[in-house]
Amino acid sequence: MKIDRLHVRGFGKLEDFTCDFSDGLNVIYGHNESGKSTLMAFIKAMLYGVKGGRAGKNGILPDSKRYMPWNNKQYGGYMNIKLDNYDFYRIDRDFFANKLNLYDSSFNDISDNFIDIRDTNSIGEKLVGLNENLFERTVFIKQMGTRIDTLTSKDLVDRISNIQQSGFEDISYIQAQNALKEALKRQIGTDRSYTRPLDIINQRLAELQEKKADLLNEEKNLEELREKQQDISLNIKKLKLKYRLISRIIDYCKLKQKLKVLNEKKEEIHFLEEAVRQAQENITKLEEDKKSAILHLNNNQVIKVKKLRGIDVFLIICAIATLSVGLAAFVFNIFSPLFALIPVLLTLILFFLRIRTIKREAEMLQKERTDELNRQLSQFDERIAQNKTQHQKLTARIEGQKAKDRAETPESVGSEISGLYTEIMRDKQKIESSLTHYEKELLEDLSKESHESLLVKAYGINKNVLSDIQRWEAEYNTVAQTVKNTSIGSISDIDNEISRLSRQKKSLDSKGEALNIAISTLEAAAEQVRKKYVPVMNKVLNNTFSGLTSQRYSDVRTGDNLKIMLDNPETEKLVPVSMLSDGTIDQIYFALRVAISETVLQNHECMPFIMDEPFAQYDDERTFNALKYIGNISKKQQVIIFTCKKREVELINSEFPCKICSLT
C-alpha cells in the first residue's frame, strides 16, 4: 500500500492542510510543535479511526478529544491510497459525525461494500489485511517508540519470543498454551475431575431425566384431557351451529306467519276500503234523496194552495157578481133596496166566512207540511249520521291498520324470508352430516304452507339442542378446570432446563474438543512457525542489524531460552541484548521491525514505513547507516519520515531521491 495524498480539514492544530507523497522516500519536516506527530496520528486515524472514552489515570485524553480541532468546525479529512494490485481508494472521514465514506478510482461511493456500520474503524484491516495493533508494532514507529531501556528489555524479549513461537509479537505461545490448559480444566473438566462445570451438568441432566420420566404419565393423562377438551369444544361448536340453524328456522316460521297475517290484514284493509266507499256512496245518495223529498213536499203544498186559491177566486167572482146585481137593482130600482141589500150581505158574510176557513186550512196545511218535512228530514239525518259514523269508524280502522303495518309490508317481510331461507340452506350444508332424521324432516317441511306445527316442532328441537349445549359446556368447564389445576409447568421447565443444560454440555464438549484441538494445533503451529519464520526472520534481522552497525554485529538470534543473543566479535562471546547501549537497542528493534515486516507480514499489503524522529538516539554514523538502509527499503516500499532536524533533511536530500514536505 502507498499513500498518494492526504488532506486535513481539521485535526488537532492542523487545518486545511494537503500533502502529496511519492512512492519512495518522503520526508515531513517541521519544527517542534509544528504538527508532525499530529499528522502521523492523522494517517493512522484515517485507517483505524480515533478512540473515544474517558481520560486515562495519567490524565491523557482519548484520541477523539485529544485531536479535536482547535479553531475549525470540521474534524476530519481524506487520504488517497494505492494498493499493491493498483486499486485506488479514497478514505474520507468526519470524526464529529463518526462517518466514513470510501470511494473508488472513479469516485463512486462503495462504502456499503466494505464498511460495517457498527465498526467503521475496521476499514484499514479490510483494505490492507493488517489490524491496528500489528500496524503500530511493525511499520508505524512513534516518536521514541524504538527506545528500550533495561527496565523494559523483557518486553522486547517477550515480543521476539512470541514471534518465534506464534508468529506475532503480541501473542505468547507459552501463555496461550497454559491458558488453554487452564481453561480446559477450569471451564470444562477432565476425566479425573468431579466438580467441574461438565461434571455438574452431567449429574444435573441425569436427575432431570429421571424426574421427567416420573412426570411423563401425568403429561400423557393431561394430553388425553386436552384432546377430550378439544372434542367437547368441537361438539359445542356443532351444537351452537345447529342451535343457530333451528333458531333461524323458528324466525323463518314466525316470518311466514307474519306474512300470512299481513296478507290477511291487507285483505281486511281492502274490504274496509270497499265498505268506506259504499258508506260514502250511501251518504251521497241519502243526501240526494233528502233534497228530493224536500222538493216533493214543497211541490204538493203548492198544488193544494193553488187549488184553494182557485176556489177563492171563484167565490170572489161570485161575490162580485152578486154585488153587481144588487148594486144594479138598487141603482135601477129593479128590486127593492132591501132585496138588493140581502145578496150583498150574504155575499159579504160568505166571503168573510170563506176567508176564515181558508186561513184555518192554510194554517193546518202549513203545520201538516212542517211536521211531515221535519219527520222525513229527521229520518234522512239519522240515516246519514249512521252512515257517516260508520264511514269514520271504517276510515279510522283502516288508518290504524296502515299505521301499525307501515314498518312491515308483505313485500319487505317476503324479502326477509328469502334472505333467511338462503342463510338456512347455507348453515344446513355446514352441519348436514350431524343433523338427525327428525331435524332433516324439519328442514324439508319448510316448503309447506302451514308453519304453526313446524314452529312448535322447531321450538322443541331447539330446547333439546340448548339443553345439550348446556350439558356439554358444563362438562367442558369441568375438564378445563382439571387441565388448569394440573401442573405441567414443571415438565416444561424441566424440558427447558434439559435443553439449556444440553446446549451447555454440547457447548462445553465442543469447547473442550476445540481447546484440545487448539492445544494440539498451537503446538504444531508453534513448531511450524519456528521452522518457517524464525530462520528467515533471523536472517533478515542479521542482515538489517549488520548493515545498521556497519557490519560490527553479524550474528544476532532469538533462541529457545527466549533471549535475544548477539555474538560479540570482540570477545567472541554471546551477550544478551540488555547488555547493549540504548542506541544499539533502538537499532536492533528497528531491525526486528524490518524482519517482521518482511517475514510475518509478507502475506499482507506492503505497508509504508512511517517513522517519527527515528534517529533521536543515533549518532551521525548510525544515522547515515540507517538512512542508507532506509533508502534501500524505499526502493521497494514507501517510507515516510517525520523529523525536526534540518541536518537529516539535508543529508537525505543529498544522498537519496526523495520528496520533502515542510510544515513550517
PLY file of the C-alpha trace (Angstrom):
ply
format ascii 1.0
element vertex 664
property float x
property float y
property float z
element edge 663
property int vertex1
property int vertex2
end_header
0.00 0.00 0.00
1.15 3.52 -0.74
-0.27 6.82 0.44
-0.85 9.07 -2.58
-2.31 12.18 -0.95
-3.82 13.30 2.31
-5.88 16.36 3.10
-6.63 17.52 6.64
-9.78 19.59 7.01
-9.31 19.79 10.74
-7.28 17.57 13.10
-5.60 18.90 16.22
-3.74 22.07 15.26
-3.76 21.17 11.54
-6.31 22.93 9.39
-6.87 22.77 5.61
-3.53 21.03 5.04
-2.74 18.98 1.90
0.29 16.82 1.22
1.17 14.63 -1.80
3.56 11.68 -1.40
5.89 9.83 -3.76
6.03 6.04 -3.93
9.55 6.00 -2.44
11.09 8.10 0.29
9.15 11.02 1.77
10.32 13.45 4.42
7.94 15.60 6.51
9.98 18.42 8.04
8.85 20.78 10.75
9.93 22.40 13.97
8.82 21.08 17.31
5.06 21.63 17.93
4.52 22.19 14.20
2.14 19.20 13.94
4.36 16.31 12.80
3.10 13.85 15.39
-0.44 15.09 14.77
-0.11 14.45 11.03
1.29 10.98 11.76
-1.65 10.31 14.07
-3.99 11.53 11.30
-2.62 8.83 8.95
-3.39 6.10 11.50
-6.78 7.66 12.28
-7.77 7.58 8.59
-7.13 3.83 8.54
-8.32 2.82 12.00
-10.33 5.76 13.37
-9.89 7.59 16.65
-10.57 6.00 20.00
-13.13 7.55 22.33
-13.79 7.10 26.02
-12.65 8.81 29.16
-9.30 10.29 30.10
-6.74 7.83 31.48
-5.47 7.72 35.04
-2.49 9.76 33.90
-4.83 12.48 32.65
-4.18 11.84 28.93
-7.30 12.44 26.87
-8.56 9.82 24.40
-7.63 10.42 20.77
-11.15 11.58 19.82
-10.83 14.53 22.23
-7.07 14.94 22.05
-7.10 15.69 18.32
-10.33 17.69 18.22
-9.68 20.79 16.04
-8.62 23.92 17.83
-10.24 26.57 15.62
-12.09 24.61 12.98
-15.64 23.37 12.89
-14.58 20.48 10.62
-12.98 17.42 12.20
-11.64 15.02 9.58
-10.25 14.85 6.07
-9.42 12.31 3.39
-6.50 10.11 2.32
-5.87 8.62 -1.15
-4.16 5.23 -1.17
-2.96 2.79 -3.82
-2.82 -0.92 -3.09
-0.25 -3.37 -4.43
-2.77 -4.55 -7.05
-3.06 -0.91 -8.27
-6.56 -0.42 -6.85
-7.18 3.19 -5.84
-9.30 4.24 -2.86
-10.16 7.48 -1.12
-10.94 7.23 2.59
-12.99 10.21 3.77
-13.82 10.61 7.46
-15.89 13.01 9.55
-14.85 12.35 13.15
-17.54 14.61 14.60
-20.28 12.51 13.00
-18.24 9.27 13.19
-18.95 8.94 9.47
-16.78 7.15 6.93
-17.08 7.14 3.13
-14.98 5.01 0.80
-14.61 5.90 -2.90
-13.04 4.01 -5.81
-10.86 5.41 -8.61
-13.96 6.88 -10.31
-15.10 8.40 -7.02
-18.03 6.02 -6.78
-19.17 5.63 -3.19
-18.53 1.96 -2.36
-18.85 2.29 1.41
-21.58 -0.33 1.73
-19.29 -2.98 0.21
-16.58 -2.54 2.84
-17.87 -0.72 5.89
-19.64 -2.31 8.81
-21.89 0.43 10.19
-21.29 -0.98 13.69
-17.48 -0.75 13.33
-16.31 1.96 10.95
-12.78 1.66 12.36
-12.23 -1.73 10.71
-11.81 -0.30 7.19
-7.99 -0.32 7.45
-7.90 -4.02 8.26
-10.35 -4.80 5.47
-8.34 -2.89 2.88
-4.78 -3.89 3.81
-5.31 -7.02 5.94
-3.47 -5.55 8.92
-5.11 -4.81 12.26
-4.31 -1.68 14.23
-2.16 -3.39 16.87
0.06 -5.13 14.32
0.27 -1.91 12.30
1.56 0.00 15.34
4.07 -2.75 16.24
5.64 -3.09 12.82
5.66 -0.27 10.28
4.27 2.56 12.44
7.08 3.86 14.70
6.05 6.68 17.01
8.44 9.21 18.43
10.77 7.42 20.90
8.87 4.26 20.06
12.01 2.22 19.49
13.70 3.15 22.79
14.10 0.09 25.03
15.88 0.55 28.35
16.95 -2.04 30.88
13.62 -1.90 32.69
11.66 -2.71 29.54
14.10 -5.08 27.86
11.98 -8.02 28.96
9.11 -6.70 26.81
11.37 -6.85 23.78
12.44 -10.39 24.65
8.82 -11.42 25.12
7.86 -9.92 21.77
10.61 -11.76 19.90
9.82 -14.96 21.78
6.20 -14.63 20.76
7.20 -14.19 17.14
9.42 -17.24 17.35
6.58 -19.39 18.61
3.34 -17.77 17.40
4.35 -15.54 14.53
3.04 -12.44 16.34
4.98 -10.29 18.73
1.95 -9.68 20.99
0.89 -13.33 21.25
2.76 -15.59 23.69
2.69 -19.29 22.83
3.56 -20.41 26.35
0.94 -18.16 27.91
-1.58 -19.25 25.33
-0.81 -22.93 25.91
-1.07 -22.56 29.68
-4.23 -20.51 29.33
-5.80 -23.18 27.12
-4.95 -25.97 29.53
-6.21 -23.97 32.50
-9.39 -23.11 30.60
-9.90 -26.78 29.78
-9.59 -27.73 33.42
-11.46 -24.81 34.97
-14.22 -24.24 32.43
-14.91 -27.80 31.33
-13.24 -30.56 33.33
-11.17 -33.66 32.74
-11.53 -37.40 33.23
-10.27 -37.09 36.81
-12.48 -34.15 37.88
-15.80 -34.31 39.76
-16.79 -30.72 40.47
-16.06 -29.01 37.17
-18.85 -27.49 35.02
-19.19 -30.52 32.75
-19.39 -32.88 35.74
-22.08 -30.77 37.38
-24.07 -30.59 34.15
-23.93 -34.38 33.61
-25.13 -35.02 37.16
-27.92 -32.47 36.84
-29.01 -33.88 33.46
-29.34 -37.38 34.98
-31.54 -36.01 37.77
-33.72 -34.09 35.33
-34.14 -37.10 33.03
-35.30 -39.21 35.98
-37.70 -36.51 37.11
-39.02 -36.11 33.58
-39.68 -39.85 33.33
-41.81 -39.69 36.51
-43.92 -36.91 35.00
-44.49 -38.44 31.56
-47.60 -40.36 32.69
-49.14 -37.18 34.09
-48.35 -35.43 30.85
-49.99 -38.28 28.92
-53.13 -38.02 31.05
-53.09 -34.29 30.62
-52.82 -34.69 26.86
-55.83 -37.03 26.89
-57.78 -34.43 28.86
-56.80 -31.78 26.36
-57.94 -33.97 23.48
-61.23 -34.56 25.29
-61.50 -30.82 25.84
-60.97 -30.25 22.12
-63.61 -32.87 21.24
-66.11 -31.28 23.62
-65.31 -27.86 22.20
-65.94 -29.22 18.70
-69.27 -30.75 19.80
-70.31 -27.46 21.41
-69.39 -25.62 18.25
-71.52 -28.02 16.15
-74.43 -27.76 18.57
-74.24 -23.97 18.52
-74.31 -24.06 14.74
-77.33 -26.37 14.93
-78.95 -24.08 17.51
-78.40 -21.14 15.20
-79.89 -23.11 12.28
-83.03 -24.10 14.26
-83.33 -20.53 15.60
-83.30 -19.27 12.03
-85.97 -21.85 11.14
-88.04 -20.51 14.05
-87.53 -16.99 12.77
-88.45 -18.23 9.30
-91.71 -19.75 10.56
-92.53 -16.59 12.51
-91.94 -14.51 9.42
-94.15 -16.86 7.40
-96.90 -16.41 9.98
-96.34 -12.69 10.00
-96.57 -12.67 6.20
-99.86 -14.56 6.41
-101.22 -12.08 8.96
-100.01 -9.15 6.86
-101.76 -10.58 3.79
-104.95 -11.09 5.82
-104.71 -7.55 7.10
-104.13 -6.40 3.57
-107.37 -8.17 2.50
-109.16 -6.75 5.51
-107.98 -3.23 4.63
-109.16 -3.79 1.07
-112.59 -4.92 2.40
-112.75 -1.94 4.76
-111.85 0.43 1.98
-114.68 -1.03 -0.08
-117.07 -0.58 2.88
-115.89 3.02 3.26
-116.53 3.61 -0.39
-120.04 2.07 -0.07
-120.78 4.16 3.03
-119.68 7.28 1.17
-121.98 6.36 -1.70
-124.87 5.78 0.75
-124.27 9.17 2.36
-124.24 10.83 -1.04
-127.44 9.00 -2.10
-129.26 9.84 1.18
-128.31 13.50 0.89
-129.69 13.48 -2.68
-132.89 11.65 -1.51
-133.25 14.23 1.28
-133.14 17.05 -1.24
-135.69 15.20 -3.48
-138.08 14.65 -0.54
-137.93 18.30 0.47
-138.63 19.32 -3.11
-141.51 16.81 -3.44
-143.24 18.03 -0.25
-142.92 21.61 -1.30
-144.49 20.80 -4.70
-147.54 19.06 -3.06
-148.22 22.03 -0.78
-148.05 24.43 -3.71
-150.68 22.39 -5.62
-153.03 22.45 -2.61
-152.56 26.20 -2.17
-153.24 26.67 -5.85
-156.50 24.68 -5.52
-157.58 26.78 -2.55
-156.65 29.90 -4.40
-158.80 28.73 -7.39
-161.84 28.24 -5.15
-161.23 31.58 -3.56
-161.12 33.29 -6.95
-164.39 31.67 -7.92
-166.02 32.88 -4.69
-164.67 36.34 -5.26
-166.12 36.34 -8.78
-169.49 35.19 -7.42
-169.36 37.82 -4.71
-168.55 40.49 -7.22
-171.35 39.30 -9.45
-173.78 39.29 -6.54
-172.69 42.73 -5.52
-173.03 43.90 -9.08
-176.56 42.53 -9.33
-177.56 44.06 -6.02
-175.98 47.35 -6.91
-177.71 47.34 -10.35
-181.04 46.55 -8.79
-180.51 49.30 -6.30
-179.48 51.75 -8.92
-182.01 50.90 -11.43
-184.65 50.08 -8.86
-185.23 46.70 -10.36
-185.74 45.25 -6.92
-186.46 46.77 -3.71
-183.48 48.16 -1.88
-183.88 45.66 0.86
-183.89 42.83 -1.63
-180.84 44.18 -3.25
-179.01 44.54 0.09
-179.62 40.90 1.13
-177.36 39.28 -1.58
-174.73 41.76 -0.80
-174.83 40.99 2.87
-174.91 37.28 2.15
-172.01 37.62 -0.14
-170.01 39.54 2.41
-170.90 37.02 5.10
-169.88 34.13 2.85
-166.70 35.95 1.88
-165.65 36.57 5.44
-166.55 33.03 6.40
-164.53 31.69 3.49
-161.57 33.84 4.34
-161.58 32.46 7.88
-161.94 28.91 6.58
-159.10 29.38 4.08
-156.91 30.86 6.79
-157.65 27.90 9.08
-156.98 25.43 6.27
-153.78 27.23 5.33
-152.59 27.09 8.92
-153.43 23.39 9.15
-151.76 22.71 5.82
-148.66 24.62 6.91
-148.48 22.66 10.17
-149.03 19.39 8.38
-146.35 20.22 5.83
-143.86 21.28 8.51
-144.46 18.15 10.56
-144.13 15.85 7.58
-140.98 17.61 6.39
-139.42 17.50 9.83
-140.26 13.79 10.16
-138.75 12.89 6.83
-135.70 15.13 7.35
-135.15 13.59 10.76
-135.18 10.14 9.18
-132.74 11.22 6.48
-130.46 12.93 9.02
-130.47 9.86 11.22
-129.57 7.55 8.33
-126.89 9.99 7.06
-125.41 10.27 10.59
-125.35 6.49 10.88
-123.53 6.18 7.55
-121.07 8.96 8.45
-120.33 7.31 11.80
-119.74 4.03 10.03
-117.55 5.81 7.46
-115.45 7.45 10.21
-115.05 4.15 12.08
-114.03 2.33 8.95
-111.60 5.10 7.97
-110.06 5.17 11.46
-109.75 1.39 11.41
-108.02 1.50 8.03
-105.63 4.22 9.19
-104.89 2.26 12.36
-104.10 -0.87 10.40
-101.89 1.03 7.96
-100.04 2.84 10.77
-99.44 -0.47 12.55
-98.12 -2.19 9.46
-96.32 0.78 7.94
-92.82 -0.52 9.04
-93.50 -4.02 7.73
-95.06 -4.77 4.40
-95.69 -8.16 2.82
-93.00 -7.29 0.30
-90.34 -6.44 2.91
-91.20 -9.50 5.00
-91.08 -11.65 1.86
-87.60 -10.31 1.06
-86.51 -11.03 4.64
-87.91 -14.56 4.36
-85.96 -15.13 1.14
-82.68 -13.97 2.70
-83.26 -16.04 5.83
-84.01 -19.11 3.71
-80.67 -18.66 1.93
-78.86 -18.49 5.27
-80.69 -21.61 6.48
-79.60 -23.55 3.40
-76.01 -22.35 3.85
-75.97 -23.38 7.50
-77.55 -26.70 6.55
-74.62 -27.51 4.25
-72.14 -26.86 7.08
-73.71 -29.28 9.57
-75.85 -31.56 7.38
-73.83 -34.60 8.41
-74.63 -34.02 12.10
-78.39 -33.50 11.63
-80.80 -36.14 12.94
-83.59 -37.59 10.84
-86.11 -35.58 12.80
-84.15 -32.38 12.15
-83.85 -33.14 8.44
-87.63 -33.60 8.27
-87.95 -30.19 9.89
-85.93 -28.66 7.06
-87.96 -30.50 4.43
-91.22 -29.13 5.93
-90.09 -25.54 5.36
-91.75 -25.53 1.94
-95.18 -26.34 3.40
-97.78 -23.64 3.75
-98.71 -24.30 7.39
-95.94 -23.33 9.76
-97.76 -23.47 13.12
-96.92 -27.13 13.73
-93.46 -26.61 12.21
-92.82 -23.78 14.68
-93.85 -25.97 17.61
-91.57 -28.74 16.37
-88.65 -26.31 15.93
-89.11 -24.94 19.44
-89.00 -28.48 20.79
-85.81 -29.32 18.87
-84.09 -26.10 19.89
-84.96 -26.71 23.51
-83.27 -30.10 23.33
-80.25 -28.62 21.49
-79.91 -25.88 24.11
-80.06 -28.49 26.82
-77.29 -30.46 25.09
-75.17 -27.29 24.77
-75.54 -26.57 28.49
-74.67 -30.15 29.37
-71.55 -30.16 27.15
-70.47 -26.74 28.40
-70.72 -27.96 31.97
-68.57 -30.95 31.09
-66.14 -28.71 29.20
-65.78 -26.44 32.23
-65.09 -29.47 34.43
-62.39 -30.75 32.07
-60.94 -27.27 31.60
-60.71 -26.78 35.35
-58.95 -30.13 35.68
-56.49 -29.13 32.94
-55.92 -25.79 34.62
-55.28 -27.36 38.00
-52.88 -29.92 36.55
-49.32 -28.70 36.89
-47.48 -29.00 33.59
-45.12 -26.12 34.17
-42.68 -28.43 35.88
-42.41 -30.59 32.77
-41.96 -27.55 30.58
-39.37 -26.16 32.96
-37.58 -29.49 33.02
-37.55 -29.65 29.23
-36.23 -26.10 29.07
-33.63 -26.87 31.71
-32.61 -30.08 29.95
-32.43 -28.19 26.66
-30.40 -25.43 28.26
-28.05 -27.85 30.01
-27.78 -29.96 26.87
-26.78 -26.88 24.95
-24.29 -26.03 27.64
-22.98 -29.60 27.64
-22.74 -29.54 23.87
-21.07 -26.18 24.05
-18.68 -27.42 26.73
-18.00 -30.59 24.76
-17.38 -28.52 21.67
-15.31 -26.07 23.65
-13.34 -28.92 25.25
-12.81 -30.50 21.86
-11.88 -27.11 20.47
-9.49 -26.44 23.33
-7.83 -29.84 22.87
-7.61 -29.21 19.14
-6.33 -25.68 19.86
-3.65 -27.03 22.18
-2.56 -29.60 19.60
-2.82 -27.09 16.79
-0.94 -24.50 18.79
1.88 -26.94 19.42
2.01 -27.88 15.77
1.72 -24.26 14.69
4.43 -23.15 17.06
6.74 -25.78 15.65
5.80 -24.78 12.11
6.32 -21.08 12.89
9.70 -21.79 14.35
10.68 -23.74 11.27
9.15 -21.25 8.84
9.59 -17.79 10.29
12.42 -17.92 12.79
15.25 -18.83 10.36
14.01 -16.32 7.80
13.37 -13.65 10.43
16.79 -14.23 12.00
18.40 -13.91 8.57
16.64 -10.59 7.86
17.37 -9.48 11.41
21.07 -10.27 10.94
21.33 -8.55 7.57
19.48 -5.46 8.73
21.28 -5.14 12.05
24.65 -5.81 10.39
24.03 -3.02 7.90
22.90 -0.60 10.58
26.01 -1.26 12.66
28.48 -1.15 9.74
28.97 -4.93 9.94
30.03 -4.73 13.57
27.49 -7.35 14.57
26.89 -10.12 12.11
25.11 -12.73 14.19
22.03 -11.97 16.30
19.38 -14.55 17.05
16.43 -15.40 19.26
16.90 -18.76 20.90
14.70 -21.21 22.76
15.65 -19.54 26.05
13.55 -16.57 24.89
16.54 -14.20 24.95
17.99 -12.19 22.09
21.59 -13.06 21.98
24.36 -11.43 19.96
27.78 -12.80 19.05
30.25 -10.15 20.21
33.07 -10.16 17.65
35.50 -8.57 20.08
35.12 -11.13 22.83
33.61 -13.85 20.66
31.07 -14.39 23.37
27.30 -14.38 23.22
25.78 -11.42 25.04
22.14 -10.61 25.78
20.52 -7.59 24.16
20.15 -5.92 27.53
23.93 -5.53 27.59
23.88 -3.18 24.58
23.62 0.61 24.53
20.31 2.41 24.08
21.21 3.39 20.53
22.08 -0.21 19.67
18.83 -1.43 21.25
16.95 1.09 19.06
18.81 -0.29 16.03
18.06 -3.91 16.84
14.43 -3.11 17.50
14.23 -1.27 14.18
15.92 -4.27 12.51
13.39 -6.52 14.22
10.50 -4.46 12.82
12.01 -4.77 9.34
12.39 -8.50 9.85
8.80 -8.85 10.99
7.63 -6.75 8.05
9.47 -8.91 5.53
8.54 -12.25 7.09
5.45 -12.23 9.25
3.70 -9.58 7.11
4.74 -10.94 3.75
1.19 -12.12 3.03
-0.23 -8.65 3.70
-0.02 -5.41 1.77
3.49 -3.97 1.57
2.84 -1.22 4.08
4.72 2.10 4.12
7.22 2.59 6.93
6.07 5.62 8.91
8.61 6.90 11.43
8.54 9.88 13.76
12.03 11.08 14.73
13.53 7.59 14.31
17.14 8.74 14.75
16.78 10.63 18.02
19.16 8.21 19.76
21.57 7.85 16.83
24.95 9.46 16.28
25.95 10.70 12.82
27.38 7.37 11.70
24.37 5.38 12.84
22.08 7.96 11.29
23.89 7.71 7.94
23.85 3.89 8.06
20.16 3.93 8.94
19.39 6.36 6.12
21.29 4.17 3.67
19.25 1.16 4.72
16.03 3.16 4.63
16.97 4.36 1.17
17.22 0.75 0.04
13.88 -0.04 1.69
12.24 2.91 -0.13
13.06 1.25 -3.47
10.53 -1.50 -2.76
8.12 0.15 -0.32
7.05 3.64 0.62
8.82 5.32 3.54
7.60 8.42 5.37
9.98 10.05 7.88
8.90 12.83 10.23
11.81 14.90 11.53
12.56 18.26 13.07
16.29 18.12 12.26
17.29 20.11 9.27
20.63 18.26 9.00
18.74 14.99 8.49
16.64 16.59 5.75
19.75 17.92 4.00
21.52 14.58 4.36
18.55 12.65 2.96
18.06 15.13 0.13
21.74 14.96 -0.84
22.06 11.20 -0.77
18.65 9.80 -1.84
15.85 10.69 -4.23
13.02 11.86 -2.03
10.09 14.24 -1.69
10.22 16.80 1.08
7.15 18.48 2.59
7.55 21.26 5.10
5.12 22.04 7.93
6.85 25.34 8.79
0 1
1 2
2 3
3 4
4 5
5 6
6 7
7 8
8 9
9 10
10 11
11 12
12 13
13 14
14 15
15 16
16 17
17 18
18 19
19 20
20 21
21 22
22 23
23 24
24 25
25 26
26 27
27 28
28 29
29 30
30 31
31 32
32 33
33 34
34 35
35 36
36 37
37 38
38 39
39 40
40 41
41 42
42 43
43 44
44 45
45 46
46 47
47 48
48 49
49 50
50 51
51 52
52 53
53 54
54 55
55 56
56 57
57 58
58 59
59 60
60 61
61 62
62 63
63 64
64 65
65 66
66 67
67 68
68 69
69 70
70 71
71 72
72 73
73 74
74 75
75 76
76 77
77 78
78 79
79 80
80 81
81 82
82 83
83 84
84 85
85 86
86 87
87 88
88 89
89 90
90 91
91 92
92 93
93 94
94 95
95 96
96 97
97 98
98 99
99 100
100 101
101 102
102 103
103 104
104 105
105 106
106 107
107 108
108 109
109 110
110 111
111 112
112 113
113 114
114 115
115 116
116 117
117 118
118 119
119 120
120 121
121 122
122 123
123 124
124 125
125 126
126 127
127 128
128 129
129 130
130 131
131 132
132 133
133 134
134 135
135 136
136 137
137 138
138 139
139 140
140 141
141 142
142 143
143 144
144 145
145 146
146 147
147 148
148 149
149 150
150 151
151 152
152 153
153 154
154 155
155 156
156 157
157 158
158 159
159 160
160 161
161 162
162 163
163 164
164 165
165 166
166 167
167 168
168 169
169 170
170 171
171 172
172 173
173 174
174 175
175 176
176 177
177 178
178 179
179 180
180 181
181 182
182 183
183 184
184 185
185 186
186 187
187 188
188 189
189 190
190 191
191 192
192 193
193 194
194 195
195 196
196 197
197 198
198 199
199 200
200 201
201 202
202 203
203 204
204 205
205 206
206 207
207 208
208 209
209 210
210 211
211 212
212 213
213 214
214 215
215 216
216 217
217 218
218 219
219 220
220 221
221 222
222 223
223 224
224 225
225 226
226 227
227 228
228 229
229 230
230 231
231 232
232 233
233 234
234 235
235 236
236 237
237 238
238 239
239 240
240 241
241 242
242 243
243 244
244 245
245 246
246 247
247 248
248 249
249 250
250 251
251 252
252 253
253 254
254 255
255 256
256 257
257 258
258 259
259 260
260 261
261 262
262 263
263 264
264 265
265 266
266 267
267 268
268 269
269 270
270 271
271 272
272 273
273 274
274 275
275 276
276 277
277 278
278 279
279 280
280 281
281 282
282 283
283 284
284 285
285 286
286 287
287 288
288 289
289 290
290 291
291 292
292 293
293 294
294 295
295 296
296 297
297 298
298 299
299 300
300 301
301 302
302 303
303 304
304 305
305 306
306 307
307 308
308 309
309 310
310 311
311 312
312 313
313 314
314 315
315 316
316 317
317 318
318 319
319 320
320 321
321 322
322 323
323 324
324 325
325 326
326 327
327 328
328 329
329 330
330 331
331 332
332 333
333 334
334 335
335 336
336 337
337 338
338 339
339 340
340 341
341 342
342 343
343 344
344 345
345 346
346 347
347 348
348 349
349 350
350 351
351 352
352 353
353 354
354 355
355 356
356 357
357 358
358 359
359 360
360 361
361 362
362 363
363 364
364 365
365 366
366 367
367 368
368 369
369 370
370 371
371 372
372 373
373 374
374 375
375 376
376 377
377 378
378 379
379 380
380 381
381 382
382 383
383 384
384 385
385 386
386 387
387 388
388 389
389 390
390 391
391 392
392 393
393 394
394 395
395 396
396 397
397 398
398 399
399 400
400 401
401 402
402 403
403 404
404 405
405 406
406 407
407 408
408 409
409 410
410 411
411 412
412 413
413 414
414 415
415 416
416 417
417 418
418 419
419 420
420 421
421 422
422 423
423 424
424 425
425 426
426 427
427 428
428 429
429 430
430 431
431 432
432 433
433 434
434 435
435 436
436 437
437 438
438 439
439 440
440 441
441 442
442 443
443 444
444 445
445 446
446 447
447 448
448 449
449 450
450 451
451 452
452 453
453 454
454 455
455 456
456 457
457 458
458 459
459 460
460 461
461 462
462 463
463 464
464 465
465 466
466 467
467 468
468 469
469 470
470 471
471 472
472 473
473 474
474 475
475 476
476 477
477 478
478 479
479 480
480 481
481 482
482 483
483 484
484 485
485 486
486 487
487 488
488 489
489 490
490 491
491 492
492 493
493 494
494 495
495 496
496 497
497 498
498 499
499 500
500 501
501 502
502 503
503 504
504 505
505 506
506 507
507 508
508 509
509 510
510 511
511 512
512 513
513 514
514 515
515 516
516 517
517 518
518 519
519 520
520 521
521 522
522 523
523 524
524 525
525 526
526 527
527 528
528 529
529 530
530 531
531 532
532 533
533 534
534 535
535 536
536 537
537 538
538 539
539 540
540 541
541 542
542 543
543 544
544 545
545 546
546 547
547 548
548 549
549 550
550 551
551 552
552 553
553 554
554 555
555 556
556 557
557 558
558 559
559 560
560 561
561 562
562 563
563 564
564 565
565 566
566 567
567 568
568 569
569 570
570 571
571 572
572 573
573 574
574 575
575 576
576 577
577 578
578 579
579 580
580 581
581 582
582 583
583 584
584 585
585 586
586 587
587 588
588 589
589 590
590 591
591 592
592 593
593 594
594 595
595 596
596 597
597 598
598 599
599 600
600 601
601 602
602 603
603 604
604 605
605 606
606 607
607 608
608 609
609 610
610 611
611 612
612 613
613 614
614 615
615 616
616 617
617 618
618 619
619 620
620 621
621 622
622 623
623 624
624 625
625 626
626 627
627 628
628 629
629 630
630 631
631 632
632 633
633 634
634 635
635 636
636 637
637 638
638 639
639 640
640 641
641 642
642 643
643 644
644 645
645 646
646 647
647 648
648 649
649 650
650 651
651 652
652 653
653 654
654 655
655 656
656 657
657 658
658 659
659 660
660 661
661 662
662 663
